Amino acid sequence: MDQPGTRSPHPIGLLGLGVYLPERVMTNDEWTEYVDTSDEWIVTRTGIHTRRIAGDEESTADLALAAARAALADGAFEPADIDEIVLATDTPEVFIPDTAAYVQTRLGVGHIPCYDLGGSGCAGFVLALDIARSRALADGRRVLVIGVELLTRLMDWEDRNTCVLFGDAAGAAVVGSDPGAVEIVAATAGTDGSKSHILGVEAGGTRVPTTVERVEQGLHKHVVMRGREVFREAVSRMSAASLRIPTMPTTDSDKPIGDSDSCRSPWRSGGP
């Protein structure tokens, strides 16, 4: 990396990309064993045909590590070339320490900064990219960004309004300065905490601690999702965000990237 505080004259962008998909593929028809649904019902409302399910021996850190190694290989980097790790997830390896710490150790990259972004849901990876871009811009850092979720292990498999939406996978990107970087031209982000009640898992933290009774009720795996409200917020926020980007796409290779909820809301047809 450059000396701290050194601004790079080269574009800040993507230098390597990687993905990891668990081996097991679950079809929509398989969900009929758990809930009252059908392939047509799911596809009509979500566009989803299949999803990946992590193996019993796989954890969040395993998925993240595989995607990270793929991104490093894609950019022809060694782990020692990385200055920082930012990992976005709502399904961490453990509560303490960060999942990024497990990835750091298994990559063998010593004492570089590594930390998680949690609670951002679909937007987590985009936020992590924005942070990595700012770090590369300010200090010339080369940052490994990872987005990973192992949601099928922490969701209610009998809640048809949410269970069909989720799967397990990881993606990663190396962000830094280079003449050949796929440039991140601009980014915009925001949070509206007043809407926290429309999407989340309410039990399991300090506000609603885990108890035997709550586990027996399945509250620790109950995803609260008010679909129509999520849809309205996703559409309005994405529209407003597009107006704040100073340079909009002009070629086929220049595209805006939004979180998955904004790009394709599962309730675009009016809700389940």
C-alpha positions in Angstrom: 0.0 0.0 0.0 1.0 3.6 -0.3 2.0 5.7 2.7 -1.0 6.7 4.9 -2.7 9.8 3.6 -1.4 9.3 0.1 -4.0 9.7 -2.6 -3.6 7.5 -5.6 -3.6 9.0 -9.1 -5.2 5.9 -10.5 -8.9 4.8 -10.5 -10.3 3.1 -7.4 -12.2 0.0 -8.3 -12.4 -3.8 -8.5 -9.1 -5.7 -9.0 -10.4 -9.2 -8.5 -13.7 -11.0 -8.0 -14.7 -14.3 -6.4 -17.7 -16.3 -5.5 -18.4 -19.5 -3.6 -21.6 -21.5 -4.0 -22.3 -24.5 -1.8 -22.7 -27.8 -3.6 -26.3 -28.5 -2.8 -29.0 -27.0 -5.0 -32.5 -26.8 -3.6 -35.4 -26.4 -6.0 -38.7 -24.7 -5.4 -40.5 -28.0 -5.6 -38.5 -29.2 -2.6 -40.1 -26.5 -0.5 -43.5 -28.2 -0.7 -42.1 -30.7 1.8 -42.0 -27.9 4.4 -44.6 -25.3 3.5 -47.8 -24.8 1.5 -46.2 -23.4 -1.7 -45.4 -24.3 -5.3 -42.8 -23.5 -7.9 -45.2 -21.2 -9.7 -46.0 -19.3 -6.5 -42.4 -18.7 -5.7 -41.3 -17.8 -9.3 -44.2 -15.4 -9.8 -43.4 -13.5 -6.7 -39.6 -13.6 -6.5 -38.2 -14.8 -9.7 -36.3 -17.5 -7.8 -36.0 -21.0 -9.2 -33.3 -22.5 -7.0 -31.0 -21.6 -4.1 -27.8 -23.1 -2.6 -27.7 -24.8 0.8 -24.5 -25.0 2.8 -23.4 -28.5 3.9 -23.6 -29.5 7.5 -19.9 -29.2 7.9 -19.7 -25.7 6.4 -19.9 -22.5 8.4 -20.0 -18.8 7.5 -16.2 -18.4 7.7 -15.8 -21.4 5.3 -18.0 -19.8 2.7 -16.2 -16.4 3.1 -12.8 -17.9 2.9 -13.5 -19.8 -0.3 -14.9 -16.6 -2.0 -11.9 -14.6 -0.7 -9.4 -17.0 -2.2 -11.2 -17.0 -5.5 -11.1 -13.1 -5.6 -7.4 -13.1 -4.8 -6.7 -15.7 -7.5 -8.8 -13.7 -10.0 -6.7 -10.6 -9.4 -3.4 -12.6 -9.2 -2.8 -11.5 -5.6 -1.3 -13.2 -2.6 -2.9 -12.8 0.8 0.1 -10.7 1.9 -1.0 -8.1 -0.8 -4.1 -7.3 1.3 -4.1 -4.4 3.7 -7.5 -4.7 5.2 -10.6 -7.0 5.3 -14.2 -5.9 5.5 -16.8 -8.6 5.8 -20.6 -8.0 5.6 -22.9 -10.6 7.1 -25.9 -11.0 9.3 -25.1 -14.6 10.0 -21.8 -14.5 11.7 -19.5 -17.4 12.7 -20.0 -16.4 16.3 -21.1 -13.1 18.0 -17.5 -12.4 19.2 -15.0 -12.1 17.6 -15.9 -10.9 14.1 -16.1 -13.4 11.3 -13.4 -11.4 9.5 -11.0 -12.4 12.2 -11.4 -16.1 11.3 -10.9 -15.3 7.6 -7.8 -13.2 8.4 -6.2 -16.1 10.4 -6.9 -18.7 7.8 -5.5 -16.5 5.1 -2.4 -16.1 7.2 -2.3 -12.3 6.8 -1.1 -11.3 10.3 -2.4 -8.3 12.1 -4.1 -6.3 9.4 -7.4 -4.5 10.3 -10.4 -6.8 9.8 -14.0 -6.3 10.9 -17.6 -7.1 10.2 -20.5 -5.0 9.0 -23.7 -6.5 10.5 -27.4 -5.7 10.3 -27.4 -4.2 6.9 -29.0 -7.2 5.2 -29.1 -7.0 1.4 -27.2 -3.7 1.4 -24.2 -5.0 3.4 -21.9 -5.8 0.5 -22.6 -2.5 -1.2 -21.8 -0.6 2.0 -18.6 -2.6 2.4 -17.6 -1.7 -1.1 -18.2 1.9 -0.4 -16.0 1.7 2.8 -13.3 -0.1 0.9 -13.4 2.5 -1.8 -12.9 5.3 0.8 -10.0 3.5 2.4 -8.3 3.0 -0.9 -8.9 6.6 -1.8 -7.6 8.0 1.5 -4.7 5.7 2.2 -4.0 3.7 -0.9 -5.1 0.5 0.8 -5.9 -2.7 -1.0 -9.0 -4.0 0.7 -10.6 -7.4 0.6 -14.4 -7.1 0.7 -16.5 -10.1 1.5 -20.3 -10.5 1.5 -21.5 -13.8 3.0 -24.7 -15.3 4.4 -25.6 -18.7 5.7 -29.3 -17.8 6.2 -30.8 -21.3 5.9 -29.3 -22.3 9.2 -30.8 -19.3 11.0 -34.3 -19.0 9.5 -37.6 -20.6 10.1 -38.1 -23.3 7.5 -41.9 -23.3 8.1 -42.5 -19.6 7.4 -43.4 -19.6 3.7 -43.4 -15.8 3.5 -39.6 -15.7 4.1 -38.0 -19.1 3.9 -38.3 -19.4 0.1 -36.3 -16.2 -0.3 -33.1 -17.2 1.3 -30.0 -19.3 0.5 -26.3 -19.6 1.3 -23.4 -18.2 -0.6 -20.4 -15.8 -0.5 -18.9 -13.2 -2.8 -15.7 -11.2 -2.6 -13.9 -8.4 -4.3 -10.4 -6.9 -4.0 -10.7 -3.1 -4.1 -7.8 -0.8 -4.7 -6.0 1.6 -7.0 -4.8 0.4 -10.4 -4.8 1.8 -13.9 -6.7 -1.3 -15.0 -9.3 -1.3 -12.2 -13.0 -1.6 -12.9 -13.6 1.8 -11.5 -16.2 2.5 -8.8 -17.2 5.9 -10.0 -19.4 7.0 -7.2 -21.4 5.6 -4.3 -24.4 6.7 -2.2 -25.8 5.1 0.9 -28.2 5.8 3.7 -30.0 4.4 6.7 -33.5 5.0 8.1 -33.6 3.6 11.6 -37.3 4.5 12.0 -38.0 1.6 9.5 -36.2 -1.1 11.5 -39.5 -2.8 12.4 -40.3 -3.8 8.8 -37.4 -6.2 8.4 -35.3 -8.1 11.0 -34.9 -10.8 13.6 -36.1 -9.3 16.9 -35.0 -12.0 19.3 -31.5 -13.0 20.3 -29.9 -9.7 21.2 -29.9 -7.7 24.4 -33.3 -6.2 23.7 -35.0 -9.6 23.5 -32.5 -12.0 25.0 -32.4 -15.7 24.1 -34.3 -17.8 26.6 -35.4 -21.4 26.6 -39.0 -20.3 26.1 -38.1 -18.1 23.1 -36.1 -20.8 21.5 -38.9 -23.3 21.9 -41.2 -20.7 20.2 -38.7 -20.4 17.4 -38.4 -16.6 17.9 -34.6 -16.7 17.4 -35.2 -17.8 13.9 -38.3 -15.7 13.1 -37.6 -13.2 10.4 -40.0 -10.3 10.5 -40.6 -9.0 7.0 -43.4 -6.7 6.0 -43.1 -7.3 2.3 -45.2 -4.4 0.9 -43.4 -1.9 3.1 -40.0 -3.2 2.1 -41.0 -3.0 -1.5 -42.1 0.6 -1.2 -39.0 1.6 0.6 -36.7 -0.2 -1.8 -38.2 1.4 -4.8 -38.4 5.0 -3.4 -34.9 4.8 -1.9 -33.3 3.4 -5.0 -35.0 6.0 -7.1 -33.8 8.8 -4.9 -30.3 7.4 -4.7 -30.0 7.3 -8.5 -30.5 11.0 -8.6 -27.6 11.6 -6.1 -25.1 9.8 -8.3 -23.2 12.5 -10.3 -22.2 10.2 -13.2 -24.9 7.8 -14.5 -24.2 4.9 -16.8 -23.5 5.8 -20.5 -22.2 2.5 -21.8 -23.0 -1.2 -21.5 -20.0 -1.7 -19.2 -21.0 1.1 -16.8 -23.8 -0.1 -14.5 -25.3 0.9 -11.2 -25.2 -1.7 -8.4 -28.0 -1.8 -5.8 -28.7 -4.2 -3.1 -30.9 -7.2 -4.0 -34.0 -5.9 -2.4 -33.9 -2.7 -4.4 -33.0 -4.4 -7.7 -35.8 -7.0 -7.5 -38.2 -6.8 -4.7 -40.0 -10.1 -3.9 -43.2 -8.2 -3.4 -43.3 -6.4 -6.7 -46.5 -8.2 -7.6 -48.4 -7.1 -4.5 -47.2 -9.4 -1.8 -47.6 -13.0 -0.7 
